[in-house]
């Protein structure tokens, strides 16, 4: 598969390019891993893929063989001409220069649907999947951006640092703000581990593929997301402290009031944020915002 795809290392040499450490650029050069990442998205010819950070197009080659349309968003302007030249004979592939955090994902997809202007397609008609190799420093921001968008993807397959992947899929007892934020919107599944040696340059840590199956409605559907996350952020604001203390500080209330909310939610005030389930956060949110 993809026997004719150019080597990313050859492309670097041919164009006299150096990877930018500031952008977290590490090339995955093992074709077997690339194929499994694309396979994890269960792509069909009717699917549209938003690829975040295609780099030199190694994964893009696999995506274009399986999906009906691929839209790549690349921050490094130097790579755009290289990408466009590689895929010039594939009209179902498009590349956009820019920061994904400054674009609405659904608008990017709408703008590249064949035979339709962006004005012809409503948000509810947009269906797409996300595939991305995310640098550590933007992982949380990108997750928030795509999961909270007006029209989120049906699923996302992400290559992230091993530790970050484990945090996404954590269970009560080891929860974090990242875990709650992801699991509020999606069901994470940890897939293959990719050793550091499969990348050039070699990173310091291994990576992991995570598949996020985005839920039709949030895990806690009967609370306002803004209220829910304000409560959660307060709880994790001082995560080493008991919830009565962290909520008091984060929500600017007395410890007695925080205790009352926790008790009303069936939560022991001495517990810590990492022990709560999403359902418990939901009950707590209702107690906080029904206080009036």
C-alpha positions in Angstrom: 0.0 0.0 0.0 1.3 3.5 -0.9 4.4 2.0 -2.5 4.8 5.1 -4.7 4.4 7.5 -1.8 7.6 9.5 -1.4 9.6 9.1 1.8 9.1 12.0 4.2 12.8 12.0 4.9 13.6 12.2 1.2 11.2 15.1 0.9 13.0 16.9 3.6 16.3 16.5 1.9 14.9 17.3 -1.5 13.5 20.6 -0.3 16.3 21.4 2.1 13.9 21.6 5.1 14.5 21.2 8.8 11.6 20.3 11.1 10.6 22.9 13.6 10.8 21.8 17.2 8.6 24.8 18.1 5.7 23.2 16.2 6.3 19.8 17.7 7.1 18.3 14.3 8.0 14.6 14.4 7.6 12.4 11.3 6.0 9.0 11.7 8.0 7.0 9.1 6.7 3.5 9.8 4.1 2.7 7.1 2.5 -0.1 9.1 1.6 2.3 11.9 0.3 4.8 9.4 -2.0 2.2 7.9 -3.4 1.2 11.3 -4.1 4.8 12.2 -6.1 5.3 9.0 -7.8 2.0 9.6 -8.9 3.0 13.0 -11.2 5.6 11.5 -13.2 3.0 9.6 -13.2 5.0 6.5 -15.5 4.6 3.5 -15.7 6.3 0.1 -18.6 8.3 1.5 -16.5 9.8 4.3 -14.9 13.2 4.6 -11.8 13.5 6.7 -10.4 16.6 8.3 -6.7 15.9 8.8 -5.1 18.2 11.3 -1.4 18.7 10.7 -0.7 16.5 7.6 3.0 17.5 7.7 4.6 16.0 4.6 1.6 13.8 3.7 2.7 10.4 4.9 -0.6 9.7 6.7 -2.6 11.6 4.0 -1.6 9.0 1.4 -3.4 6.3 3.4 -6.4 8.5 4.1 -6.9 9.4 0.4 -7.1 5.8 -0.6 -9.9 5.1 1.8 -12.0 8.3 2.1 -14.1 10.1 -0.4 -12.7 13.5 0.5 -9.7 14.7 2.6 -9.2 18.3 3.8 -5.8 18.9 5.4 -5.1 21.9 7.7 -1.4 22.6 8.0 0.2 25.4 10.1 3.6 25.3 8.5 3.4 27.4 5.3 6.6 25.7 3.9 4.8 22.4 3.6 1.7 23.5 1.7 3.3 23.6 -1.8 4.9 20.2 -1.2 1.6 18.7 -0.1 -0.3 20.2 -3.1 2.3 18.9 -5.5 2.2 15.4 -4.1 -1.6 15.2 -4.4 -2.1 17.3 -7.5 -3.6 14.3 -9.3 -6.2 13.6 -6.6 -9.0 16.1 -6.9 -10.7 14.8 -3.7 -7.8 16.2 -1.6 -7.5 19.8 -0.5 -5.0 21.6 1.8 -5.5 24.8 3.8 -2.8 26.8 5.4 -3.7 27.9 8.9 -4.1 27.2 12.5 -7.0 24.8 13.2 -7.8 26.7 16.4 -8.6 29.7 14.2 -11.0 27.8 11.9 -14.4 26.4 12.5 -14.0 22.7 11.5 -17.5 22.5 10.0 -16.9 25.6 7.8 -13.7 24.1 6.5 -15.6 21.0 5.5 -18.5 22.9 4.0 -16.1 25.0 1.9 -14.6 21.9 0.3 -17.7 19.9 -0.4 -17.8 19.2 -4.2 -20.5 21.1 -6.1 -21.6 23.1 -3.1 -20.8 26.6 -1.8 -20.5 26.9 1.9 -23.8 28.8 1.9 -25.6 25.8 0.3 -25.0 23.4 3.2 -26.3 23.8 6.7 -24.4 22.8 9.8 -26.7 19.8 10.4 -25.7 18.5 6.9 -22.0 18.4 7.7 -20.6 14.9 8.5 -16.9 14.3 8.9 -14.2 12.5 10.8 -11.0 13.9 12.3 -7.6 12.3 12.0 -4.7 14.1 13.6 -1.1 13.7 14.9 -1.2 16.3 17.7 1.8 17.9 19.4 1.5 17.8 23.1 1.3 21.6 23.5 -1.9 21.9 21.6 -3.7 18.6 22.4 -6.1 19.9 25.0 -6.9 23.1 23.0 -7.6 21.1 19.8 -9.8 18.6 21.6 -11.8 21.4 23.1 -12.1 23.1 19.8 -13.4 20.2 17.8 -15.6 18.6 20.5 -17.3 21.9 21.3 -17.8 23.0 17.7 -21.2 23.7 16.3 -21.0 20.4 14.3 -18.5 18.1 15.9 -17.0 15.1 14.0 -18.6 11.7 14.3 -15.3 10.3 15.5 -11.7 11.4 15.9 -8.5 9.3 15.6 -5.7 11.0 17.3 -2.0 10.2 17.7 -0.9 11.8 21.0 1.7 11.2 23.7 1.2 8.0 25.7 0.6 9.8 29.0 -2.0 12.1 27.4 -3.8 9.1 25.9 -4.0 7.4 29.3 -5.3 10.6 30.9 -8.1 10.9 28.3 -9.3 7.4 29.1 -8.9 7.6 32.9 -11.5 6.3 35.3 -12.8 7.7 38.6 -9.9 7.6 41.1 -7.5 9.0 38.5 -9.6 11.5 36.7 -8.4 14.9 35.4 -9.9 17.9 33.8 -8.8 16.5 30.4 -10.5 13.2 31.1 -13.8 14.9 32.1 -13.6 17.2 29.2 -13.1 14.4 26.7 -15.6 11.9 28.2 -18.3 14.5 28.5 -18.5 14.5 24.7 -17.0 11.2 23.6 -16.1 7.6 24.4 -12.3 7.2 24.3 -10.7 3.9 23.3 -6.9 3.4 23.6 -5.5 1.6 20.5 -1.9 0.8 19.6 1.2 2.1 21.2 3.7 3.6 18.9 7.3 3.5 20.1 9.4 6.7 20.0 11.8 4.9 17.5 9.1 5.0 14.8 9.5 8.8 14.6 12.1 11.1 13.1 13.5 12.9 15.0 12.9 10.5 17.8 10.8 12.1 20.6 11.5 11.4 24.3 8.4 9.4 24.9 6.2 6.8 23.2 2.9 7.8 21.6 -0.6 6.2 21.5 -3.5 6.1 19.1 -6.8 7.1 20.7 -10.1 6.8 19.0 -12.9 9.1 20.2 -16.4 8.0 19.3 -18.4 11.3 19.6 -21.7 10.8 21.4 -25.0 12.0 19.9 -25.5 14.0 23.2 -23.2 14.7 26.1 -22.7 12.0 28.8 -24.5 14.3 31.2 -27.2 15.7 29.0 -29.4 17.6 31.5 -26.9 20.3 32.5 -25.7 23.4 30.7 -22.1 22.7 29.5 -20.9 26.1 30.7 -22.2 25.4 34.2 -20.8 21.9 34.2 -17.3 22.9 33.2 -17.3 25.9 35.6 -18.0 23.5 38.4 -15.5 21.0 37.2 -12.7 23.6 36.8 -13.4 24.8 40.3 -13.1 21.2 41.6 -9.8 20.6 39.8 -8.4 24.1 40.6 -6.8 22.8 43.7 -6.9 19.1 43.0 -4.8 18.1 46.0 -7.3 19.6 48.4 -10.6 18.2 49.5 -13.6 19.2 47.3 -15.1 21.4 50.0 -12.0 23.6 49.9 -11.4 23.6 46.1 -15.0 24.4 45.4 -15.0 27.2 48.0 -12.0 28.8 46.3 -13.0 28.2 42.7 -16.6 29.3 43.1 -16.0 32.1 45.6 -18.3 30.7 48.2 -18.0 29.6 51.8 -16.9 26.1 52.8 -20.2 25.6 54.5 -22.1 26.3 51.2 -19.7 24.0 49.3 -20.4 21.3 51.8 -24.1 21.8 51.4 -23.9 21.4 47.6 -21.7 18.3 48.0 -24.0 16.7 50.6 -27.1 17.4 48.5 -25.4 15.6 45.6 -24.5 12.5 47.7 -20.8 13.3 47.6 -18.7 13.2 50.7 -17.1 16.7 51.1 -13.7 15.3 52.0 -13.4 13.6 48.6 -11.0 14.9 45.9 -11.8 15.9 42.4 -10.1 12.9 40.7 -12.5 10.4 42.4 -15.7 11.8 41.0 -17.5 10.2 38.0 -19.1 12.4 35.3 -22.5 11.6 36.7 -21.4 12.9 40.1 -20.1 16.1 38.5 -23.5 16.4 36.9 -25.4 16.1 40.2 -23.0 18.6 41.8 -23.5 21.1 39.0 -27.3 20.9 39.5 -26.9 21.5 43.2 -24.7 24.5 42.6 -26.9 26.1 40.0 -30.2 25.3 41.8 -29.0 27.1 44.9 -31.1 30.1 44.2 
